[in-house]
Amino acid sequence: MALLTTSRGSQNVQCSEFIFSYNDTMKDVNGVVKTFGSVYTDAGNFEIIKLPPGAQIVGGDLVVETQGANGGANAYTINLGTSGSAAILLSATDLKGAVNARTPLLLTTLTGANSTLTGLDIRMAVTSATANVTAGKWRITVLWKLDGRVTESNV
C-alpha cells in the first residue's frame, strides 16, 4: 500500500476551438466534401478537433454566434462525440437556438472507459431534415488536460 502525500503539482488546461458556419465545407470521415447544412442532404460526420492520446475533457460548450435557420424544417442538430461514442458530449443539440445561447458539454457521461480518450478525435455529426440551411454560425470549445502531466510545482 502506497503512502500518499499532498499534491503539489499542476498543469494548465488546454483549450481547443472549432468555429463553423452553415455554408462552410469540410471533408467528412469518408473524405467527401460536404457543407454543415446549406445542402440538407450533406448530413455527415466530421473530425473537428484532434486530441492527443490520454486527453481528459474537463469542460467546454457550444455557443450560437448566429442563429441557425433552415426554412422551417423541424430538425437542424448536431451530435458531438468520438468514433467510439457518437453523442457522448452533445446529443441531438439544436443549432437553431438564440444568439449567445450556450450548451455545456455532457461531462457526466465521461466516466470509466470514457474518461480518458485513447487518441480519439472529437467528431461532430450534422443533421438537417428536409430543408437547406440559410443562416448560422457556431463555436465549439473543448477544455482538456493530459492524465499525469505536471508542468508546475507549488512547493
MARPAFI-835290 format. One record per residue (C-alpha): residue number from 0; chain; y negated, z, x. Coordinates in nm, 4 decimals. Layout:
<atoms>
 num cadena       py       pz       px
 NUM      A        Y        Z        X
...
</atoms>
This chain:
<atoms>
 num cadena       py       pz       px
   0      A   0.0000   0.0000   0.0000
   1      A  -0.3376  -0.1026   0.1444
   2      A  -0.6327   0.1358   0.1800
   3      A  -0.9318  -0.0367   0.0200
   4      A  -1.2941   0.0213   0.1172
   5      A  -1.6263  -0.0667  -0.0398
   6      A  -1.7085  -0.4361  -0.0393
   7      A  -1.9924  -0.5151   0.1992
   8      A  -1.9774  -0.8935   0.1894
   9      A  -2.1229  -1.1507  -0.0455
  10      A  -2.1707  -1.5238  -0.0861
  11      A  -2.4238  -1.7478  -0.2512
  12      A  -2.3258  -1.9044  -0.5814
  13      A  -2.3305  -2.2844  -0.5671
  14      A  -2.4836  -2.4980  -0.8418
  15      A  -2.3724  -2.8496  -0.9356
  16      A  -2.5538  -3.0601  -1.1969
  17      A  -2.4791  -3.3779  -1.3835
  18      A  -2.7596  -3.5387  -1.5832
  19      A  -2.6774  -3.8272  -1.8165
  20      A  -2.8320  -4.0391  -2.0903
  21      A  -2.6600  -4.2155  -2.3790
  22      A  -2.7049  -4.5592  -2.2186
  23      A  -2.6145  -4.4723  -1.8574
  24      A  -2.2962  -4.6271  -1.7249
  25      A  -2.0174  -4.4878  -1.5090
  26      A  -1.6616  -4.5788  -1.4183
  27      A  -1.4121  -4.3812  -1.6231
  28      A  -1.0929  -4.2286  -1.4816
  29      A  -0.9255  -4.5715  -1.5124
  30      A  -1.2016  -4.7498  -1.3171
  31      A  -1.3549  -4.9195  -1.6238
  32      A  -1.7361  -4.9164  -1.6511
  33      A  -1.8429  -4.7553  -1.9795
  34      A  -2.1537  -4.6061  -2.1379
  35      A  -2.1977  -4.2498  -2.2603
  36      A  -2.2212  -4.3621  -2.6209
  37      A  -2.4609  -4.6574  -2.6519
  38      A  -2.1466  -4.8587  -2.7275
  39      A  -1.9399  -4.6301  -2.9507
  40      A  -1.6107  -4.7953  -2.8550
  41      A  -1.6782  -4.6870  -2.4944
  42      A  -1.5324  -4.3408  -2.5542
  43      A  -1.3908  -4.2354  -2.2209
  44      A  -1.3060  -3.9697  -1.9669
  45      A  -1.5363  -3.9384  -1.6676
  46      A  -1.5017  -3.7314  -1.3488
  47      A  -1.8562  -3.5926  -1.3304
  48      A  -1.8573  -3.3089  -1.0732
  49      A  -1.6411  -3.2759  -0.7629
  50      A  -1.5447  -2.9211  -0.6727
  51      A  -1.3657  -2.8030  -0.3580
  52      A  -1.0160  -2.6517  -0.3770
  53      A  -1.0346  -2.2840  -0.4691
  54      A  -1.3621  -2.3093  -0.6613
  55      A  -1.4107  -2.0438  -0.9282
  56      A  -1.6560  -2.1266  -1.2060
  57      A  -1.8829  -1.8301  -1.2758
  58      A  -2.1351  -1.9822  -1.5179
  59      A  -2.3051  -2.2908  -1.6474
  60      A  -2.4201  -2.4707  -1.9579
  61      A  -2.5031  -2.7934  -2.1389
  62      A  -2.8729  -2.8384  -2.2205
  63      A  -3.0126  -3.1027  -2.4566
  64      A  -3.3163  -3.2708  -2.2962
  65      A  -3.3471  -3.5468  -2.5597
  66      A  -3.1653  -3.5099  -2.8905
  67      A  -2.8715  -3.7447  -2.9388
  68      A  -2.8866  -3.9899  -3.2282
  69      A  -2.6154  -4.2263  -3.3451
  70      A  -2.7214  -4.3808  -3.6719
  71      A  -2.5888  -4.1047  -3.8927
  72      A  -2.2335  -4.1063  -3.7588
  73      A  -2.0771  -3.7658  -3.8009
  74      A  -1.9337  -3.7309  -3.4502
  75      A  -2.1026  -3.7518  -3.1125
  76      A  -1.9378  -3.4884  -2.8975
  77      A  -1.8053  -3.4052  -2.5532
  78      A  -1.5180  -3.2045  -2.4152
  79      A  -1.5603  -3.0585  -2.0682
  80      A  -1.2680  -2.9520  -1.8558
  81      A  -1.0355  -3.0888  -1.5872
  82      A  -0.7459  -3.3297  -1.5707
  83      A  -0.5219  -3.0274  -1.6256
  84      A  -0.7049  -2.8868  -1.9278
  85      A  -0.9398  -3.1300  -2.1037
  86      A  -1.1514  -2.8844  -2.3057
  87      A  -1.1334  -2.5616  -2.1078
  88      A  -1.5134  -2.5447  -2.0522
  89      A  -1.6520  -2.7060  -2.3699
  90      A  -1.4642  -2.8214  -2.6779
  91      A  -1.5980  -3.0785  -2.9283
  92      A  -1.9564  -2.9823  -2.8400
  93      A  -2.2145  -3.1702  -3.0491
  94      A  -2.4619  -3.3832  -2.8494
  95      A  -2.6983  -3.4106  -3.1463
  96      A  -2.8365  -3.0581  -3.1023
  97      A  -3.2079  -2.9774  -3.0922
  98      A  -3.4114  -3.0311  -2.7754
  99      A  -3.3655  -2.7398  -2.5325
 100      A  -3.0530  -2.6258  -2.7188
 101      A  -2.8220  -2.4557  -2.4681
 102      A  -2.4444  -2.4295  -2.4986
 103      A  -2.2875  -2.1967  -2.2390
 104      A  -1.9577  -2.2906  -2.0766
 105      A  -1.6468  -2.1191  -2.2168
 106      A  -1.5743  -1.8858  -1.9255
 107      A  -1.3405  -1.6648  -2.1271
 108      A  -1.0767  -1.9380  -2.1043
 109      A  -1.0854  -1.9283  -1.7236
 110      A  -0.8132  -1.6691  -1.6762
 111      A  -0.4833  -1.6610  -1.4934
 112      A  -0.3852  -2.0023  -1.3574
 113      A  -0.7156  -2.1499  -1.4754
 114      A  -0.9409  -1.9023  -1.2910
 115      A  -0.9269  -2.0940  -0.9620
 116      A  -0.9444  -2.4709  -0.9792
 117      A  -0.6987  -2.6184  -0.7303
 118      A  -0.9127  -2.9132  -0.6273
 119      A  -0.9551  -3.0437  -0.9842
 120      A  -1.2852  -3.2125  -1.0611
 121      A  -1.4884  -3.1434  -1.3735
 122      A  -1.4025  -3.4078  -1.6332
 123      A  -1.6056  -3.4992  -1.9416
 124      A  -1.4676  -3.6818  -2.2448
 125      A  -1.7258  -3.8511  -2.4705
 126      A  -1.6593  -3.9386  -2.8354
 127      A  -1.8935  -4.1296  -3.0664
 128      A  -1.7445  -4.2247  -3.4014
 129      A  -1.8413  -4.5370  -3.5970
 130      A  -2.1923  -4.5988  -3.4611
 131      A  -2.3687  -4.6792  -3.1346
 132      A  -2.5855  -4.4011  -2.9961
 133      A  -2.9571  -4.4814  -2.9806
 134      A  -3.1015  -4.1761  -2.8017
 135      A  -3.0066  -3.8736  -2.5959
 136      A  -3.0252  -3.7098  -2.2545
 137      A  -2.8377  -3.4000  -2.1351
 138      A  -2.7943  -3.1769  -1.8302
 139      A  -2.4654  -3.0080  -1.7411
 140      A  -2.4898  -2.7233  -1.4895
 141      A  -2.1837  -2.5612  -1.3316
 142      A  -2.2166  -2.2458  -1.1184
 143      A  -1.9254  -2.1771  -0.8859
 144      A  -1.8094  -1.9836  -0.5803
 145      A  -1.5169  -2.0057  -0.3415
 146      A  -1.2476  -1.7415  -0.3558
 147      A  -1.2511  -1.5160  -0.0489
 148      A  -1.5667  -1.6611   0.1125
 149      A  -1.8135  -1.4183   0.2670
 150      A  -2.1440  -1.5528   0.4011
 151      A  -2.3459  -1.2311   0.4244
 152      A  -2.2682  -0.8796   0.5297
 153      A  -2.4503  -0.5871   0.3703
 154      A  -2.3955  -0.3161   0.6318
</atoms>
